[in-house]
């Protein structure tokens, strides 16, 4: 098993090998590809374009390989979860013929907010425990961001307007986290994500259907 992992990490070394330095930080092909696909993913989601899922899958695959090469197995495993969620969202949007920005957007029904907070809490504590066992650098915060992201992606898959509120909270948590880790460029990326999420909320709000006409899946 260790030999197989060693072969994988060696084969993927090019992904994390620095190709140039920006603002005092070494940048690799993995960093660049993750940055670009992440921006395109959120930009397309803000416009309710079905191709956001394709770029979400690509982004998660790139980050998963980067994390695998760095032997961050918990983070790599979580990217598999995000690939599955994006694939499910892609199939849901296509099955419902909701592939354009002008297609219906839904709102959460009364009482569903509390249920989602409880669901995030149910994910949070096991993730905290697992990341602690794996000696993560910030298990409580990493677990919080991951649990919130899973709920946010679930809402995005169902074209629910409130998904943007969850993503905005995630970005507000992520910016100071990455600044504290000495990763100003990644923090700047999440500032861009924050602006795109606000834009996404405003754009999606134009196409909300009355709850009496349709319910969120």
Biotite code that builds the C-alpha atoms (Angstrom):
import biotite.structure as struc

atoms = struc.array([
    struc.Atom([0.000, 0.000, 0.000], chain_id="A", res_id=1, res_name="UNK", atom_name="CA", element="C"),
    struc.Atom([2.750, 2.450, 0.963], chain_id="A", res_id=2, res_name="UNK", atom_name="CA", element="C"),
    struc.Atom([4.594, 1.602, -2.253], chain_id="A", res_id=3, res_name="UNK", atom_name="CA", element="C"),
    struc.Atom([1.511, 2.384, -4.350], chain_id="A", res_id=4, res_name="UNK", atom_name="CA", element="C"),
    struc.Atom([1.038, 5.719, -2.567], chain_id="A", res_id=5, res_name="UNK", atom_name="CA", element="C"),
    struc.Atom([4.707, 6.563, -3.104], chain_id="A", res_id=6, res_name="UNK", atom_name="CA", element="C"),
    struc.Atom([4.389, 5.835, -6.842], chain_id="A", res_id=7, res_name="UNK", atom_name="CA", element="C"),
    struc.Atom([1.289, 8.053, -7.073], chain_id="A", res_id=8, res_name="UNK", atom_name="CA", element="C"),
    struc.Atom([2.916, 10.947, -5.245], chain_id="A", res_id=9, res_name="UNK", atom_name="CA", element="C"),
    struc.Atom([5.999, 10.695, -7.445], chain_id="A", res_id=10, res_name="UNK", atom_name="CA", element="C"),
    struc.Atom([3.933, 10.557, -10.645], chain_id="A", res_id=11, res_name="UNK", atom_name="CA", element="C"),
    struc.Atom([1.970, 13.654, -9.585], chain_id="A", res_id=12, res_name="UNK", atom_name="CA", element="C"),
    struc.Atom([4.982, 15.675, -8.434], chain_id="A", res_id=13, res_name="UNK", atom_name="CA", element="C"),
    struc.Atom([4.765, 17.924, -11.528], chain_id="A", res_id=14, res_name="UNK", atom_name="CA", element="C"),
    struc.Atom([1.405, 19.251, -10.257], chain_id="A", res_id=15, res_name="UNK", atom_name="CA", element="C"),
    struc.Atom([2.965, 20.840, -7.178], chain_id="A", res_id=16, res_name="UNK", atom_name="CA", element="C"),
    struc.Atom([6.382, 21.717, -8.597], chain_id="A", res_id=17, res_name="UNK", atom_name="CA", element="C"),
    struc.Atom([6.772, 25.545, -8.541], chain_id="A", res_id=18, res_name="UNK", atom_name="CA", element="C"),
    struc.Atom([6.881, 27.087, -12.006], chain_id="A", res_id=19, res_name="UNK", atom_name="CA", element="C"),
    struc.Atom([7.210, 30.731, -10.919], chain_id="A", res_id=20, res_name="UNK", atom_name="CA", element="C"),
    struc.Atom([6.922, 32.955, -7.866], chain_id="A", res_id=21, res_name="UNK", atom_name="CA", element="C"),
    struc.Atom([4.128, 35.516, -7.477], chain_id="A", res_id=22, res_name="UNK", atom_name="CA", element="C"),
    struc.Atom([4.084, 37.996, -4.575], chain_id="A", res_id=23, res_name="UNK", atom_name="CA", element="C"),
    struc.Atom([6.718, 35.918, -2.831], chain_id="A", res_id=24, res_name="UNK", atom_name="CA", element="C"),
    struc.Atom([4.692, 32.704, -3.146], chain_id="A", res_id=25, res_name="UNK", atom_name="CA", element="C"),
    struc.Atom([5.718, 29.750, -5.339], chain_id="A", res_id=26, res_name="UNK", atom_name="CA", element="C"),
    struc.Atom([2.998, 28.863, -7.831], chain_id="A", res_id=27, res_name="UNK", atom_name="CA", element="C"),
    struc.Atom([2.598, 25.390, -9.359], chain_id="A", res_id=28, res_name="UNK", atom_name="CA", element="C"),
    struc.Atom([0.529, 24.123, -12.268], chain_id="A", res_id=29, res_name="UNK", atom_name="CA", element="C"),
    struc.Atom([-1.884, 22.666, -9.724], chain_id="A", res_id=30, res_name="UNK", atom_name="CA", element="C"),
    struc.Atom([-2.285, 26.065, -8.057], chain_id="A", res_id=31, res_name="UNK", atom_name="CA", element="C"),
    struc.Atom([-2.893, 27.796, -11.384], chain_id="A", res_id=32, res_name="UNK", atom_name="CA", element="C"),
    struc.Atom([-5.343, 25.189, -12.697], chain_id="A", res_id=33, res_name="UNK", atom_name="CA", element="C"),
    struc.Atom([-7.222, 25.088, -9.381], chain_id="A", res_id=34, res_name="UNK", atom_name="CA", element="C"),
    struc.Atom([-7.435, 28.887, -9.310], chain_id="A", res_id=35, res_name="UNK", atom_name="CA", element="C"),
    struc.Atom([-8.744, 29.223, -12.866], chain_id="A", res_id=36, res_name="UNK", atom_name="CA", element="C"),
    struc.Atom([-11.242, 26.363, -12.770], chain_id="A", res_id=37, res_name="UNK", atom_name="CA", element="C"),
    struc.Atom([-12.535, 27.591, -9.394], chain_id="A", res_id=38, res_name="UNK", atom_name="CA", element="C"),
    struc.Atom([-13.165, 31.089, -10.754], chain_id="A", res_id=39, res_name="UNK", atom_name="CA", element="C"),
    struc.Atom([-14.938, 29.762, -13.866], chain_id="A", res_id=40, res_name="UNK", atom_name="CA", element="C"),
    struc.Atom([-16.989, 27.328, -11.762], chain_id="A", res_id=41, res_name="UNK", atom_name="CA", element="C"),
    struc.Atom([-18.405, 30.042, -9.484], chain_id="A", res_id=42, res_name="UNK", atom_name="CA", element="C"),
    struc.Atom([-18.809, 32.536, -12.352], chain_id="A", res_id=43, res_name="UNK", atom_name="CA", element="C"),
    struc.Atom([-20.944, 30.025, -14.282], chain_id="A", res_id=44, res_name="UNK", atom_name="CA", element="C"),
    struc.Atom([-22.931, 29.100, -11.171], chain_id="A", res_id=45, res_name="UNK", atom_name="CA", element="C"),
    struc.Atom([-23.733, 32.781, -10.597], chain_id="A", res_id=46, res_name="UNK", atom_name="CA", element="C"),
    struc.Atom([-25.287, 32.757, -14.073], chain_id="A", res_id=47, res_name="UNK", atom_name="CA", element="C"),
    struc.Atom([-27.160, 29.499, -13.396], chain_id="A", res_id=48, res_name="UNK", atom_name="CA", element="C"),
    struc.Atom([-25.323, 27.877, -16.311], chain_id="A", res_id=49, res_name="UNK", atom_name="CA", element="C"),
    struc.Atom([-25.302, 24.081, -16.234], chain_id="A", res_id=50, res_name="UNK", atom_name="CA", element="C"),
    struc.Atom([-21.611, 24.021, -17.191], chain_id="A", res_id=51, res_name="UNK", atom_name="CA", element="C"),
    struc.Atom([-20.775, 25.146, -13.647], chain_id="A", res_id=52, res_name="UNK", atom_name="CA", element="C"),
    struc.Atom([-20.965, 21.480, -12.700], chain_id="A", res_id=53, res_name="UNK", atom_name="CA", element="C"),
    struc.Atom([-18.459, 20.441, -15.368], chain_id="A", res_id=54, res_name="UNK", atom_name="CA", element="C"),
    struc.Atom([-15.952, 22.953, -14.020], chain_id="A", res_id=55, res_name="UNK", atom_name="CA", element="C"),
    struc.Atom([-16.832, 21.988, -10.442], chain_id="A", res_id=56, res_name="UNK", atom_name="CA", element="C"),
    struc.Atom([-15.940, 18.378, -11.252], chain_id="A", res_id=57, res_name="UNK", atom_name="CA", element="C"),
    struc.Atom([-12.715, 19.463, -12.992], chain_id="A", res_id=58, res_name="UNK", atom_name="CA", element="C"),
    struc.Atom([-11.757, 21.743, -10.093], chain_id="A", res_id=59, res_name="UNK", atom_name="CA", element="C"),
    struc.Atom([-12.368, 19.027, -7.499], chain_id="A", res_id=60, res_name="UNK", atom_name="CA", element="C"),
    struc.Atom([-10.399, 16.502, -9.566], chain_id="A", res_id=61, res_name="UNK", atom_name="CA", element="C"),
    struc.Atom([-7.410, 18.858, -9.843], chain_id="A", res_id=62, res_name="UNK", atom_name="CA", element="C"),
    struc.Atom([-7.461, 19.707, -6.144], chain_id="A", res_id=63, res_name="UNK", atom_name="CA", element="C"),
    struc.Atom([-7.913, 16.049, -5.249], chain_id="A", res_id=64, res_name="UNK", atom_name="CA", element="C"),
    struc.Atom([-4.763, 15.113, -7.170], chain_id="A", res_id=65, res_name="UNK", atom_name="CA", element="C"),
    struc.Atom([-2.846, 18.004, -5.587], chain_id="A", res_id=66, res_name="UNK", atom_name="CA", element="C"),
    struc.Atom([-3.935, 16.910, -2.111], chain_id="A", res_id=67, res_name="UNK", atom_name="CA", element="C"),
    struc.Atom([-3.079, 13.289, -2.910], chain_id="A", res_id=68, res_name="UNK", atom_name="CA", element="C"),
    struc.Atom([0.401, 14.294, -4.037], chain_id="A", res_id=69, res_name="UNK", atom_name="CA", element="C"),
    struc.Atom([0.823, 16.232, -0.787], chain_id="A", res_id=70, res_name="UNK", atom_name="CA", element="C"),
    struc.Atom([-0.442, 13.183, 1.169], chain_id="A", res_id=71, res_name="UNK", atom_name="CA", element="C"),
    struc.Atom([-3.417, 15.180, 2.459], chain_id="A", res_id=72, res_name="UNK", atom_name="CA", element="C"),
    struc.Atom([-5.649, 12.147, 2.248], chain_id="A", res_id=73, res_name="UNK", atom_name="CA", element="C"),
    struc.Atom([-8.639, 13.589, 4.132], chain_id="A", res_id=74, res_name="UNK", atom_name="CA", element="C"),
    struc.Atom([-8.764, 16.644, 1.848], chain_id="A", res_id=75, res_name="UNK", atom_name="CA", element="C"),
    struc.Atom([-8.319, 14.437, -1.221], chain_id="A", res_id=76, res_name="UNK", atom_name="CA", element="C"),
    struc.Atom([-11.188, 12.203, -0.096], chain_id="A", res_id=77, res_name="UNK", atom_name="CA", element="C"),
    struc.Atom([-13.467, 15.204, 0.380], chain_id="A", res_id=78, res_name="UNK", atom_name="CA", element="C"),
    struc.Atom([-12.842, 16.231, -3.224], chain_id="A", res_id=79, res_name="UNK", atom_name="CA", element="C"),
    struc.Atom([-14.310, 12.871, -4.252], chain_id="A", res_id=80, res_name="UNK", atom_name="CA", element="C"),
    struc.Atom([-17.467, 13.849, -2.331], chain_id="A", res_id=81, res_name="UNK", atom_name="CA", element="C"),
    struc.Atom([-17.609, 17.149, -4.226], chain_id="A", res_id=82, res_name="UNK", atom_name="CA", element="C"),
    struc.Atom([-17.155, 15.347, -7.562], chain_id="A", res_id=83, res_name="UNK", atom_name="CA", element="C"),
    struc.Atom([-20.127, 13.105, -6.727], chain_id="A", res_id=84, res_name="UNK", atom_name="CA", element="C"),
    struc.Atom([-22.248, 16.103, -5.629], chain_id="A", res_id=85, res_name="UNK", atom_name="CA", element="C"),
    struc.Atom([-21.410, 18.045, -8.797], chain_id="A", res_id=86, res_name="UNK", atom_name="CA", element="C"),
    struc.Atom([-22.178, 15.039, -10.972], chain_id="A", res_id=87, res_name="UNK", atom_name="CA", element="C"),
    struc.Atom([-25.513, 14.611, -9.193], chain_id="A", res_id=88, res_name="UNK", atom_name="CA", element="C"),
    struc.Atom([-26.277, 18.313, -9.677], chain_id="A", res_id=89, res_name="UNK", atom_name="CA", element="C"),
    struc.Atom([-25.466, 18.072, -13.382], chain_id="A", res_id=90, res_name="UNK", atom_name="CA", element="C"),
    struc.Atom([-27.856, 15.135, -13.796], chain_id="A", res_id=91, res_name="UNK", atom_name="CA", element="C"),
    struc.Atom([-30.572, 16.879, -11.756], chain_id="A", res_id=92, res_name="UNK", atom_name="CA", element="C"),
    struc.Atom([-30.421, 20.100, -13.793], chain_id="A", res_id=93, res_name="UNK", atom_name="CA", element="C"),
    struc.Atom([-30.464, 18.227, -17.092], chain_id="A", res_id=94, res_name="UNK", atom_name="CA", element="C"),
    struc.Atom([-33.295, 15.926, -15.977], chain_id="A", res_id=95, res_name="UNK", atom_name="CA", element="C"),
    struc.Atom([-35.345, 18.961, -14.942], chain_id="A", res_id=96, res_name="UNK", atom_name="CA", element="C"),
    struc.Atom([-34.434, 20.864, -18.142], chain_id="A", res_id=97, res_name="UNK", atom_name="CA", element="C"),
    struc.Atom([-33.122, 23.718, -15.954], chain_id="A", res_id=98, res_name="UNK", atom_name="CA", element="C"),
    struc.Atom([-29.945, 24.584, -17.818], chain_id="A", res_id=99, res_name="UNK", atom_name="CA", element="C"),
    struc.Atom([-30.354, 28.330, -18.443], chain_id="A", res_id=100, res_name="UNK", atom_name="CA", element="C"),
    struc.Atom([-30.270, 31.366, -16.185], chain_id="A", res_id=101, res_name="UNK", atom_name="CA", element="C"),
    struc.Atom([-33.910, 32.139, -17.022], chain_id="A", res_id=102, res_name="UNK", atom_name="CA", element="C"),
    struc.Atom([-35.134, 28.767, -15.735], chain_id="A", res_id=103, res_name="UNK", atom_name="CA", element="C"),
    struc.Atom([-36.977, 28.687, -12.363], chain_id="A", res_id=104, res_name="UNK", atom_name="CA", element="C"),
    struc.Atom([-35.182, 29.254, -9.076], chain_id="A", res_id=105, res_name="UNK", atom_name="CA", element="C"),
    struc.Atom([-36.762, 28.037, -5.831], chain_id="A", res_id=106, res_name="UNK", atom_name="CA", element="C"),
    struc.Atom([-36.883, 29.172, -2.216], chain_id="A", res_id=107, res_name="UNK", atom_name="CA", element="C"),
    struc.Atom([-36.586, 27.090, 0.931], chain_id="A", res_id=108, res_name="UNK", atom_name="CA", element="C"),
    struc.Atom([-39.879, 26.264, 2.587], chain_id="A", res_id=109, res_name="UNK", atom_name="CA", element="C"),
    struc.Atom([-40.674, 27.313, 6.141], chain_id="A", res_id=110, res_name="UNK", atom_name="CA", element="C"),
    struc.Atom([-38.688, 25.301, 8.666], chain_id="A", res_id=111, res_name="UNK", atom_name="CA", element="C"),
    struc.Atom([-36.117, 23.977, 6.182], chain_id="A", res_id=112, res_name="UNK", atom_name="CA", element="C"),
    struc.Atom([-33.452, 26.453, 7.314], chain_id="A", res_id=113, res_name="UNK", atom_name="CA", element="C"),
    struc.Atom([-33.352, 24.868, 10.772], chain_id="A", res_id=114, res_name="UNK", atom_name="CA", element="C"),
    struc.Atom([-33.211, 21.378, 9.275], chain_id="A", res_id=115, res_name="UNK", atom_name="CA", element="C"),
    struc.Atom([-30.224, 22.335, 7.142], chain_id="A", res_id=116, res_name="UNK", atom_name="CA", element="C"),
    struc.Atom([-28.390, 23.856, 10.118], chain_id="A", res_id=117, res_name="UNK", atom_name="CA", element="C"),
    struc.Atom([-28.956, 20.596, 12.002], chain_id="A", res_id=118, res_name="UNK", atom_name="CA", element="C"),
    struc.Atom([-27.697, 18.624, 8.981], chain_id="A", res_id=119, res_name="UNK", atom_name="CA", element="C"),
    struc.Atom([-24.553, 20.754, 8.848], chain_id="A", res_id=120, res_name="UNK", atom_name="CA", element="C"),
    struc.Atom([-24.044, 20.153, 12.569], chain_id="A", res_id=121, res_name="UNK", atom_name="CA", element="C"),
    struc.Atom([-24.457, 16.410, 12.086], chain_id="A", res_id=122, res_name="UNK", atom_name="CA", element="C"),
    struc.Atom([-21.697, 16.514, 9.456], chain_id="A", res_id=123, res_name="UNK", atom_name="CA", element="C"),
    struc.Atom([-19.485, 18.907, 11.407], chain_id="A", res_id=124, res_name="UNK", atom_name="CA", element="C"),
    struc.Atom([-18.691, 16.888, 14.525], chain_id="A", res_id=125, res_name="UNK", atom_name="CA", element="C"),
    struc.Atom([-17.692, 13.612, 12.802], chain_id="A", res_id=126, res_name="UNK", atom_name="CA", element="C"),
    struc.Atom([-15.561, 15.589, 10.332], chain_id="A", res_id=127, res_name="UNK", atom_name="CA", element="C"),
    struc.Atom([-13.861, 17.446, 13.190], chain_id="A", res_id=128, res_name="UNK", atom_name="CA", element="C"),
    struc.Atom([-13.090, 14.140, 14.870], chain_id="A", res_id=129, res_name="UNK", atom_name="CA", element="C"),
    struc.Atom([-11.709, 12.542, 11.683], chain_id="A", res_id=130, res_name="UNK", atom_name="CA", element="C"),
    struc.Atom([-9.597, 15.570, 10.745], chain_id="A", res_id=131, res_name="UNK", atom_name="CA", element="C"),
    struc.Atom([-8.260, 15.676, 14.300], chain_id="A", res_id=132, res_name="UNK", atom_name="CA", element="C"),
    struc.Atom([-7.206, 12.031, 14.058], chain_id="A", res_id=133, res_name="UNK", atom_name="CA", element="C"),
    struc.Atom([-5.457, 12.804, 10.781], chain_id="A", res_id=134, res_name="UNK", atom_name="CA", element="C"),
    struc.Atom([-3.558, 15.697, 12.393], chain_id="A", res_id=135, res_name="UNK", atom_name="CA", element="C"),
    struc.Atom([-5.097, 18.411, 10.230], chain_id="A", res_id=136, res_name="UNK", atom_name="CA", element="C"),
    struc.Atom([-3.794, 21.951, 10.696], chain_id="A", res_id=137, res_name="UNK", atom_name="CA", element="C"),
    struc.Atom([-7.148, 23.429, 11.753], chain_id="A", res_id=138, res_name="UNK", atom_name="CA", element="C"),
    struc.Atom([-9.697, 20.606, 12.224], chain_id="A", res_id=139, res_name="UNK", atom_name="CA", element="C"),
    struc.Atom([-12.551, 22.720, 13.709], chain_id="A", res_id=140, res_name="UNK", atom_name="CA", element="C"),
    struc.Atom([-12.454, 25.332, 10.923], chain_id="A", res_id=141, res_name="UNK", atom_name="CA", element="C"),
    struc.Atom([-11.787, 22.830, 8.134], chain_id="A", res_id=142, res_name="UNK", atom_name="CA", element="C"),
    struc.Atom([-14.689, 20.688, 9.335], chain_id="A", res_id=143, res_name="UNK", atom_name="CA", element="C"),
    struc.Atom([-16.965, 23.735, 9.498], chain_id="A", res_id=144, res_name="UNK", atom_name="CA", element="C"),
    struc.Atom([-16.098, 24.863, 5.950], chain_id="A", res_id=145, res_name="UNK", atom_name="CA", element="C"),
    struc.Atom([-16.553, 21.339, 4.594], chain_id="A", res_id=146, res_name="UNK", atom_name="CA", element="C"),
    struc.Atom([-19.886, 20.684, 6.298], chain_id="A", res_id=147, res_name="UNK", atom_name="CA", element="C"),
    struc.Atom([-21.262, 24.052, 5.168], chain_id="A", res_id=148, res_name="UNK", atom_name="CA", element="C"),
    struc.Atom([-19.969, 23.441, 1.627], chain_id="A", res_id=149, res_name="UNK", atom_name="CA", element="C"),
    struc.Atom([-21.754, 20.099, 1.355], chain_id="A", res_id=150, res_name="UNK", atom_name="CA", element="C"),
    struc.Atom([-25.068, 21.710, 2.346], chain_id="A", res_id=151, res_name="UNK", atom_name="CA", element="C"),
    struc.Atom([-24.454, 24.671, 0.006], chain_id="A", res_id=152, res_name="UNK", atom_name="CA", element="C"),
    struc.Atom([-23.730, 22.338, -2.920], chain_id="A", res_id=153, res_name="UNK", atom_name="CA", element="C"),
    struc.Atom([-26.883, 20.335, -2.121], chain_id="A", res_id=154, res_name="UNK", atom_name="CA", element="C"),
    struc.Atom([-28.921, 23.561, -2.334], chain_id="A", res_id=155, res_name="UNK", atom_name="CA", element="C"),
    struc.Atom([-27.173, 24.647, -5.544], chain_id="A", res_id=156, res_name="UNK", atom_name="CA", element="C"),
    struc.Atom([-28.029, 21.278, -7.099], chain_id="A", res_id=157, res_name="UNK", atom_name="CA", element="C"),
    struc.Atom([-31.709, 22.043, -6.434], chain_id="A", res_id=158, res_name="UNK", atom_name="CA", element="C"),
    struc.Atom([-31.523, 25.619, -7.758], chain_id="A", res_id=159, res_name="UNK", atom_name="CA", element="C"),
    struc.Atom([-32.422, 26.996, -4.343], chain_id="A", res_id=160, res_name="UNK", atom_name="CA", element="C"),
    struc.Atom([-31.684, 30.709, -3.950], chain_id="A", res_id=161, res_name="UNK", atom_name="CA", element="C"),
    struc.Atom([-30.439, 30.338, -0.378], chain_id="A", res_id=162, res_name="UNK", atom_name="CA", element="C"),
    struc.Atom([-27.399, 28.356, -1.542], chain_id="A", res_id=163, res_name="UNK", atom_name="CA", element="C"),
    struc.Atom([-25.665, 31.711, -2.068], chain_id="A", res_id=164, res_name="UNK", atom_name="CA", element="C"),
    struc.Atom([-26.119, 32.683, 1.571], chain_id="A", res_id=165, res_name="UNK", atom_name="CA", element="C"),
    struc.Atom([-24.311, 29.505, 2.610], chain_id="A", res_id=166, res_name="UNK", atom_name="CA", element="C"),
    struc.Atom([-21.478, 30.102, 0.117], chain_id="A", res_id=167, res_name="UNK", atom_name="CA", element="C"),
    struc.Atom([-21.104, 33.692, 1.342], chain_id="A", res_id=168, res_name="UNK", atom_name="CA", element="C"),
    struc.Atom([-20.708, 32.475, 4.939], chain_id="A", res_id=169, res_name="UNK", atom_name="CA", element="C"),
    struc.Atom([-18.124, 29.918, 3.748], chain_id="A", res_id=170, res_name="UNK", atom_name="CA", element="C"),
    struc.Atom([-16.141, 32.633, 1.952], chain_id="A", res_id=171, res_name="UNK", atom_name="CA", element="C"),
    struc.Atom([-16.241, 34.938, 4.992], chain_id="A", res_id=172, res_name="UNK", atom_name="CA", element="C"),
    struc.Atom([-14.782, 32.124, 7.110], chain_id="A", res_id=173, res_name="UNK", atom_name="CA", element="C"),
    struc.Atom([-12.219, 31.088, 4.480], chain_id="A", res_id=174, res_name="UNK", atom_name="CA", element="C"),
    struc.Atom([-10.620, 34.501, 3.867], chain_id="A", res_id=175, res_name="UNK", atom_name="CA", element="C"),
    struc.Atom([-9.215, 34.988, 7.402], chain_id="A", res_id=176, res_name="UNK", atom_name="CA", element="C"),
    struc.Atom([-8.368, 31.276, 7.620], chain_id="A", res_id=177, res_name="UNK", atom_name="CA", element="C"),
    struc.Atom([-6.100, 31.411, 4.574], chain_id="A", res_id=178, res_name="UNK", atom_name="CA", element="C"),
    struc.Atom([-4.616, 34.743, 5.634], chain_id="A", res_id=179, res_name="UNK", atom_name="CA", element="C"),
    struc.Atom([-3.694, 33.170, 8.988], chain_id="A", res_id=180, res_name="UNK", atom_name="CA", element="C"),
    struc.Atom([-1.987, 30.324, 7.123], chain_id="A", res_id=181, res_name="UNK", atom_name="CA", element="C"),
    struc.Atom([0.163, 32.740, 5.130], chain_id="A", res_id=182, res_name="UNK", atom_name="CA", element="C"),
    struc.Atom([-1.723, 32.155, 1.874], chain_id="A", res_id=183, res_name="UNK", atom_name="CA", element="C"),
    struc.Atom([-2.712, 35.654, 0.732], chain_id="A", res_id=184, res_name="UNK", atom_name="CA", element="C"),
    struc.Atom([-3.346, 34.619, -2.884], chain_id="A", res_id=185, res_name="UNK", atom_name="CA", element="C"),
    struc.Atom([-5.779, 31.899, -1.849], chain_id="A", res_id=186, res_name="UNK", atom_name="CA", element="C"),
    struc.Atom([-7.442, 34.408, 0.488], chain_id="A", res_id=187, res_name="UNK", atom_name="CA", element="C"),
    struc.Atom([-7.723, 36.814, -2.459], chain_id="A", res_id=188, res_name="UNK", atom_name="CA", element="C"),
    struc.Atom([-9.347, 34.042, -4.489], chain_id="A", res_id=189, res_name="UNK", atom_name="CA", element="C"),
    struc.Atom([-12.047, 33.695, -1.829], chain_id="A", res_id=190, res_name="UNK", atom_name="CA", element="C"),
    struc.Atom([-12.615, 37.453, -1.906], chain_id="A", res_id=191, res_name="UNK", atom_name="CA", element="C"),
    struc.Atom([-13.347, 37.030, -5.628], chain_id="A", res_id=192, res_name="UNK", atom_name="CA", element="C"),
    struc.Atom([-15.626, 34.088, -4.793], chain_id="A", res_id=193, res_name="UNK", atom_name="CA", element="C"),
    struc.Atom([-17.433, 36.304, -2.272], chain_id="A", res_id=194, res_name="UNK", atom_name="CA", element="C"),
    struc.Atom([-18.108, 38.973, -4.900], chain_id="A", res_id=195, res_name="UNK", atom_name="CA", element="C"),
    struc.Atom([-19.311, 36.334, -7.384], chain_id="A", res_id=196, res_name="UNK", atom_name="CA", element="C"),
    struc.Atom([-21.620, 34.817, -4.756], chain_id="A", res_id=197, res_name="UNK", atom_name="CA", element="C"),
    struc.Atom([-23.233, 38.183, -4.057], chain_id="A", res_id=198, res_name="UNK", atom_name="CA", element="C"),
    struc.Atom([-23.668, 38.610, -7.811], chain_id="A", res_id=199, res_name="UNK", atom_name="CA", element="C"),
    struc.Atom([-25.112, 35.093, -8.036], chain_id="A", res_id=200, res_name="UNK", atom_name="CA", element="C"),
    struc.Atom([-27.692, 35.853, -5.340], chain_id="A", res_id=201, res_name="UNK", atom_name="CA", element="C"),
    struc.Atom([-28.802, 39.032, -7.115], chain_id="A", res_id=202, res_name="UNK", atom_name="CA", element="C"),
    struc.Atom([-29.028, 37.318, -10.517], chain_id="A", res_id=203, res_name="UNK", atom_name="CA", element="C"),
    struc.Atom([-30.836, 34.219, -9.253], chain_id="A", res_id=204, res_name="UNK", atom_name="CA", element="C"),
    struc.Atom([-33.328, 36.312, -7.311], chain_id="A", res_id=205, res_name="UNK", atom_name="CA", element="C"),
    struc.Atom([-34.793, 37.600, -10.589], chain_id="A", res_id=206, res_name="UNK", atom_name="CA", element="C"),
    struc.Atom([-36.024, 34.112, -11.480], chain_id="A", res_id=207, res_name="UNK", atom_name="CA", element="C"),
    struc.Atom([-37.509, 32.920, -8.176], chain_id="A", res_id=208, res_name="UNK", atom_name="CA", element="C"),
    struc.Atom([-40.899, 31.251, -8.613], chain_id="A", res_id=209, res_name="UNK", atom_name="CA", element="C"),
    struc.Atom([-43.650, 31.665, -5.997], chain_id="A", res_id=210, res_name="UNK", atom_name="CA", element="C"),
    struc.Atom([-43.716, 28.822, -3.494], chain_id="A", res_id=211, res_name="UNK", atom_name="CA", element="C"),
    struc.Atom([-47.296, 28.102, -4.420], chain_id="A", res_id=212, res_name="UNK", atom_name="CA", element="C"),
    struc.Atom([-46.265, 27.301, -7.987], chain_id="A", res_id=213, res_name="UNK", atom_name="CA", element="C"),
    struc.Atom([-43.273, 25.068, -7.324], chain_id="A", res_id=214, res_name="UNK", atom_name="CA", element="C"),
    struc.Atom([-41.401, 23.623, -4.371], chain_id="A", res_id=215, res_name="UNK", atom_name="CA", element="C"),
    struc.Atom([-37.703, 23.031, -4.032], chain_id="A", res_id=216, res_name="UNK", atom_name="CA", element="C"),
    struc.Atom([-36.816, 19.414, -4.709], chain_id="A", res_id=217, res_name="UNK", atom_name="CA", element="C"),
])
